[in-house]
């Protein structure tokens, strides 16, 4: 069965956060439901649809930004009480809008995530988790990394209360009281958790997760160890997952999986006979999907997917057909209801245009008076700067609540801007003087009309660190601009991991001195991405990292007065040595630095680089053959006489040429890494070999792995 859904925009509220829109339970099957939504203005609004118009049931006064909205009530009854988290306060409303709860929690930070189950309330701020029962404090846990979402397995189906935290360090933490029962590593930083089928599946223990790099998975949370049931990768390179729900939109009696992503993609997955998800439908909206739920809002009897977006649109993707069926030869008539709606919209538009004209004239007159005051209009930016493991690049996503006019990108560190297929903005580069003012990049992206979201890709060079700045100018008057800053860290291509191979040949860097645990932690935060800003609990900590480009590893263990760093790449150790000594010198801390270099690690790193370098050089050779092979094809009329390898080159010609366009930067980067490795190897021996670099580049141009290793050994 094909799934055809038609878009219907219901209304727009203020900017919304993740998980702040819900549908109230229906009075009967497939009856229309009320929608309740909270926004950054602190307004909670409940509305229903009547004759195609949104009718408000209740609307609260503005207040603190609403971070989460959940439905609750007595267990095993319809969940129709509305709970919102704003700042450190929880408020509760009935379905008619009467406030019955105002609970000021003991959290010192703003609430980021919330889950409600009967009289149990589960909350988390950035690092702190709290469990309350009837508004009384029960349990507390301090997480080692940021908590993105929180959920509890259904207490009505299981004999235990089992909260689960989704943490930024790619771990789900399963709790019992105030203690962690066990940790589950997932393939990306988890951003959202949901009970499978809305009730935990057959066992009540099935939990779905979505990650910031667009992966989905299902895990059964048992008492002893987790069972991984399925996982969906992100081959299409779509956005991160912000919301999921279960609802039978296909109408086959089995609940489907609804997914909302931060690039505006809405997806529907059905389950096959093996209970594996299969994509059935997808539709792109123009902005982040912050909440998603299946139900019936627009018209009785027509199921739909209701979503809220970043800028506050509440939109339905409904099974109701747009056009009514008409007989042969009969013209399609617009019914009276549609005509009334069009005339109502026209009059509303005319009224708004008149109001804008009046306000503009008023502003012009006041700006000419001597007492004129001009206020800078404020606007919200939703930004994300993340490292992609697949291609070792950073994605910078900028989303504004109104249309973007242009974005200026400035960097004081050498970076490459990569092409993004989804990006329709026109980019222009300005020349910059890196020697006098530390400007390595100045680029302007001019956006097309009504673009609210811009995605950029950059690739940095390890060892070169500084700041990337984005100046965002929206299409509003008077002209205004906001600046966002992003740190490019010294070891910017390293990603946190939880398991490394201890059998690799490792180089060691050891620091000792009069420094505190907090100071050495701040240095590690400065050098490496994905490290929590707050020092972890305990006297000693170990973090593992993997280089996303080369797959080399780094182990960092440190405590008060001592730090140990081990890596199978000498260049990583060299960068750490330079940066850490510089940071300690700034703070006037005397460091004792010692290191142990393992000669075998150089050959090991060159072997890791080999397949990438060989692929790029082979690509260059293939592209050089394409024109000659095409001429032969035209001359002979077919390609049957060619050997299979050449036929394959012709078949993939377009793809190879597309890949080759990016090739100079790839080769240059690999040459740079090999050169750094060569210089760093001898730097630790106290020898300067920069004069031999031209000879090294000659060997690379006529690349042979054995010759390169021999050169490293002989130099």
Secondary structure, DSSP 4 states (H G I P E B T S, - for coil): -----EEEEEEE-S---TT-EEEPPPSSTT----EEEE-TTS-EEEEEEETTEEEEEEEPPP-SPEEEEEEE-STTS---EEEEEETTEEEEE-TTS-EEEEEE-S-SS---EEEEETTEEEEE-SSEEEEEETTEEEEEEE-SS-EEEEEE--TTTSSS--EEEEETTTEEEEEETTEEEEEEE-SS-EEEEEEGGGTTTTTT-EEEEEETTS-EEEEE--SSS-EEEEEE--TT----EEEEEEE--S-SSSPEEEEEETTSEEEEEEE-TTS-EEEEEEEE-SS-EEEEEEE--SSTT--EEEEEETT-EEEEEESS-SSPP--TTPPPPPPHHHHHHHHHHHHHHHHHHHHHHHHHHHHHHHHHSTT---PPPP--EEEEEEEETTTTEEEEEEEESS-EEEEEEEESS-EEEEP-TT---EEEE----HHHH---EEEEEEPPTT--EEEEEEEE-TT--EEEEEEEEES-SS---EEEEEEE-TBTTEEEES---TTS--EEEEEEES--HHHHHHHHHHHBTT--SSPPSSSEEEEEEEETTT--EEEEEEETTEEEEEES-HHHHHHHHHHHHHHHHHTT--EEEEEE--THHHHHHHHHHHHHHHHHHHHHHHHHHHHHHHHHHHHHSSSTTS-HHHHHHHHTHHHHHHHHHTHHHHHHHHHHHHHHHHHHHHHTTT---GGGHHHHHHHHHT--HHHHHHHHHH-
